[in-house]
Amino acid sequence: MELFVVNRHDEEESKDENKAEESSKLNRVLKKIEKNKKLRNKQKEKEQKIKEAIQRTTQARQIKREIKQNIVKVPENNIDEFVDKELIDKHIDEYKDQVTDNKHKENKGKKRKSEPVDIEGFTILGVDNFQKKAKVKRVLPRWLTNPTIISVNLQKLETKVSDLKIIDKQLRSLLKVNGVDKFFPVQAKVIPWLIQNNKYSDIMFTRDVCVSAPTGSGKTLSFVLPIVQMLKKYTFKKIRALVILPTQDLARQVFGTFKTYTEGTNIDVCIISGQNSFEVEQKQILTKNEAWGYISKIDILVCTAGRLVDHLKSTEGLDLQYLDFLVIDEADRVLENIQNDWLYHLEKHISPEGASKILNQFALQKHRPPQKLLFSATLSQDPEKLQQLSLFQPKLFTSVVENNDANDGMEHNAVEEVKSDTFIGKYTTPNELTEKYIETSADLKPLMLYKYIQQENLKKTLIFTHSVESTHRLTILLRAMFQNKISVEEISSHLQPKSRVALIDKFSKGEIDLLISTDALARGIDFPGVQCVISYSAPKYLKTYIHRAGRTARAGENGLAVTFLHSSQIGKFKELLQQADKTDVLEIKIPEDDLEPLGEQYKDSLESLRKTVEAEDRQVLNRTKLAKGKKTVSKRNRKKLAVK
Ligand SMILES: Nc1ncnc2c1ncn2[C@@H]1O[C@H](COP(=O)(O)OP(=O)(O)OP(=O)(O)O)[C@@H](O)[C@H]1O
């Protein structure tokens, strides 16, 4: 029968049970709240007691002090009345225990979080194990945090050439002849420092120098003038200064400046950059005679890194042991050029072990290592990168973004006055540079460019693209659009050196309106009075942008830099500029409606571009065929001859 007994559920009974359970739960919670409240009150009381105790201690100390100073007269044994020392110590100990206990609990809680999580028997590893690492604070060497600050203000020049008597008379008059009356800030700081610090170079090593100053601020004269002046003392010829540059065009430019300021002196300068044949360059550097062996014909050698390595390897008698100065202009770019391992070869050559085998009596004298002088508008101030040059007690001259009185031209303790972290590695641009951008889609970009040049009536404008091919196509297209009403030329590393030189000279003279180029021309080249620099292809790096834009707004003149950007590139571009504290880049708006009337002209120009490119391709093909044909014919002829 028991099998048929049904255990029925008694609802009333169950309700009573639930009620009892709920009220006991509530009681537990209320008790807990009450307990916590008491604990909190206790804690507050303790804290209050500690506060009071601390107050009393302070008062007691004050009274003790006053007693010592005889302000309050109290008998010595009564001092304890004022100081309830035991009580204070007790409270402080209790408080300390409490704080440690709380911290312990907190940490325990955190630790539990980062322990592996167990879900249904599976242990999930690595969950919540992420812990934020403390940020490592960059500690820079002292020479980087204590630079001499260079002003970027080229409008208010204070140092007259005639006042800087540390520069000799001959050079001062040459400066005058070349239209230099006042020194730019970088020159006013660096030139006297170099001359002064080289006074005792015969008996002690001179500090190496790094100079970071904006484009067009006159860095070239900062090393040319002191070197020329300091080499005048020598009576026999040796290569005393080696100046390394990243490109042929730049080497030619710096060579020109040296030529100008060595006029009328006994100093000889030579350039080796590949513009002349190897043999011609060798003959310009040295000569050989029976009695003395190899003799240097020059004092200053200006070169590109690549060509220098060629000569170090193949020009017998090239002696760099007497080098007083090693200048690396556009240093960050030259140091990036590891192509020929130029630094290794140079070091080998300068150090006695790698010296020329031809020893003459002068070579027996020991010579100090050359003073290294590094210049750039975007000089790396990363100690690790500069490490490879093993700089000796380096001295940094740098300009900072002008936002306070930092640019007063005074020597600053950067740690205190200009926070080093805020300017180290930050690049500055000329004050006279205005920067803008134009948003455009890829298909309308050439038309936008045409419209902008036309509406602004731009002359002497440099346009940068990202490749030789893009430069070529844009040149053809713009020529067609402007229907040869203005002169449009292209320049790239693919051209022969002579053609490049001719184009650079023509553009400098203002005979070319639009010069389209790759980044090969972005660095260092000094075209006077460039009205506008257009970045037709968005620059990938801040350095690229700074050097491109730096072809205008030089030597205190006003200039404009305009960048063409696709909507997706605007954010990145602004981010790049922010790295140099630039936030005021304005947008130029060209309504697409303004482009509509140019539609037909644009279509025709594109057609013309297509035809020109096709014709050029055909020409190349024919030339290749012809060359191949000649080869096969000559091969056949050779075979015939062999048969005969
Ligand atoms: N004190 C001066 N007074 C007038 N013009 C000057 C002075 N110093 C230099 N210049 C001129 O300023 C121009 C820019 O100088 P320089 O080429 O040396 O600049 P830079 O700082 O080397 O620029 P970049 O970083 O682009 O190579 C040159 O045309 C030069 O002749």
The ligand as a Gaussian input file, in Angstrom:
#p B3LYP/6-31G(d) Opt

LIG

0 1
 N       73.536000      85.519000     -41.738000
 C       72.890000      85.403000     -42.884000
 N       72.337000      86.467000     -43.467000
 C       71.660000      86.343000     -44.632000
 N       71.496000      85.183000     -45.283000
 C       72.040000      84.090000     -44.738000
 C       72.772000      84.134000     -43.521000
 N       73.173000      82.883000     -43.233000
 C       72.732000      82.086000     -44.210000
 N       72.044000      82.801000     -45.111000
 C       71.351000      82.264000     -46.294000
 O       70.258000      81.506000     -45.817000
 C       69.992000      80.421000     -46.694000
 C       69.835000      79.139000     -45.913000
 O       71.047000      78.763000     -45.325000
 P       71.496000      77.245000     -45.206000
 O       71.365000      76.554000     -46.516000
 O       72.803000      77.216000     -44.541000
 O       70.357000      76.691000     -44.241000
 P       70.299000      75.309000     -43.484000
 O       70.012000      75.612000     -42.077000
 O       71.513000      74.507000     -43.784000
 O       69.019000      74.655000     -44.167000
 P       68.663000      73.110000     -44.424000
 O       68.390000      72.503000     -43.088000
 O       67.475000      73.133000     -45.285000
 O       69.865000      72.489000     -45.069000
 C       71.132000      80.406000     -47.693000
 O       70.712000      80.992000     -48.897000
 C       72.195000      81.273000     -47.062000
 O       72.990000      81.924000     -48.016000

